Amino acid sequence: MKLRIFELPPIGTNAYLLIDEEEGNAALFDAPYGASDEVDRQLERFNAKLEGVWLTHGHWDHILDVHRFNAKDVPVWAHEADSFLIQHPESMMDYMIPGIQLHPGKIDRFAEEGSVLTILGHEVEVRHVPGHSQGSVAYVFGNGGFVISGDVVFAGSVGRTDLPGCDHETLMRSIRTQILTLDDSFVIYPGHGPRTTVAHERALNPFLQGFGRYGTR
Ligand SMILES: [Zn+2]
């Protein structure tokens, strides 16, 4: 399996494309502006079909291309609690870069806490991680040893909580109970910036000190 990472405008938002070359399938995580064109190029190159788009949350910079995948009848998944943001991106106007073309997105299926999805033949656990947004989710590839976590935790930082629908205490609880409970070896692919690991963030992230080995404190 191949992983392609696109860091897309206007504020450097990561989209992750998993490609199974043998089966000719692909799966996209988050749909920033420009994701659709990047994905098309990769699908053509690997002669693959896009199985679906899985959104980590509904903030504008992660969803600007959702309408383009809707138009191609690619199923889009997100947590129900962020569906309003995706259907009404204009509601985020106050904290958006001005002049951006907005198109409402449509969610086809809800990603629910604790559900186990099959994505490209892999079991993927959905973990609800509210705090940065009410409907943030992390997609945990247990066998692959990695998590696509959106804007919950970054290398050396955590998601901002100064926007509507955010709550810092809730975010910290999500990180403690849903991210730091993963094995140290798990690779974290965040919504912005470089990848990291659970061990690295547990040990060095200044926001996460004092949580203890298993994140129980
Ligand atoms: Zn966000």
Residues whose N, C-alpha, C, O or C-beta is under 5 A from the ligand:
A	BS01	ZN	H59 D151
